[in-house]
Amino acid sequence: MDFSTAINQIYSALWYLIPPIILILVVAIFKLIRRLVGDLIVNLITFTYNDHKIEIDVGLVFGKESIKYDGVVQSEKRSVVGAEHRFTVCEDNKEVTYIINIGLKPWYSCCPTLKVKRNGATIIWGYNT
């Protein structure tokens, strides 16, 4: 094997290593930005139902969604286009299941949509304007 063939083999081997290295660098940069900036949290809605306070927060940058019930976090998820949150709590000695769907309006807007169900009955539905 001559010198030029060896150099060509080294270059071709390095060429296959470049994409993973770039991916690792990009992920590291995003993690650093997330640590420095954090999630810019926007309170989508806060409401009281049966004397219980429900807070729905949505992160603008990294899509962190958080649902609090009487100040206690019941569900946290990360999503770009919205997610479904389910949790069960005790109200008046009865188990109550909440299902909260957070989504996006159609293509013409980036405002979130919201649907809250309590034991299968819709209590809030619509767009956040």
N, C-alpha and C positions, 0 to 999 in steps of 0.2 A: 504494500500500500504506500503510495507516495504522499507527500506532504499536502498537496492540494485536495486530494480525496479525503484525507483525514479532516481538514478544515471544513469541507463541505458537509461531512457527516456531523460535525460539531454544530454547525449553523442550523442544519435541519433538526437536530435534537433540541436546540435552544428555541427554535420556532414553535415547537409544540408546547414549550413551557410558558411562553408569553401570555396566552389567554388566561390560564389559571392565576398567574401572578397579577395580571391586571384586575381580575375579579376579586382577589384577596385585597388588593389596594382599595378598590371601590367600596367594598364592604367595610373596611377599616375606616375610611373617610366618612361614610354615612353614620357609623357608630359614634365616631368622634363628634360629628355635627349634632347628633341626637343628644349626646351627653352634654354638650355645651349649650345648646338651644333648648332642649327639652321639648315636650309636646306643648304647642300653643293650644291650651284648652279653652274651648268656647262652651259656655253653658247653653245648651240647646233649649232646655225648658226645665222649669221647676214648678211642680204643682202639688196640691194637697188633695188626697182622696181618703175619705173616712178617717180624718184626723191623722193621716200618715203622709209625710213629706217624701216625694219622689223627685230625685234630681237626675237629669240625663245630660251628660257632658260628652262632647265630641272633640277630639284633637284634630286640628287643622293640618298639621304637618305630617305626622306619621300615622294618622288614622286610629288613634287610641280612643275607644269608646268606653265609658264608665257609667254604670247605673248604681245610684245610691238610694237606699230605702231607710228613712229615718236616720240619715247620716252614716249608715253602714254600707260599704261597697258590697253589692250583691252579684255583680257581673262586670267583667272587664274583658274586652276583646279588641283586636286590631283588625281593621278592615279599610279597604280603599273605597268600596262602593256601598258599605253598610252591612250590618249583621243583625242576626236575631239573638236576643238575650232572653233567657228563661230563668226564673227563680221562684222559689216557693217560700212564703213567710206565714207567720201565724197572726191572724187578726181575730180578735174576740173569740179566742180558743178554737178557731177553725183554720185549716190550712187553705191558703189562697195562692194561686199560681198566676204570676204575671208573665206575659209575653210581650216584649218590646221590640219592634222592628224599626231599625233606622236605615234609611236608604237615600237615594238621590232623586231629585226631580228629573224629568226627561232631559234630553240633550241640551236644551237651551238655557239651562240654569245649573248652578252648582250648589244650590241651597238644599239642605237635607229635608227628607220627609220623615214622618213619624207616625207610628201606629202602636197604641198601647191597648192590650187586652188584659182583662182581669177575669179569671175563671171562664175564658172563652168569649166574654162579652166585650165589645170594643168600647173603651171609655174616652180615648182621644184618637183622632185620625186627621191627617191633613199635612199641609206644607207649613214649614216655618218661614214666615215672610219677614 
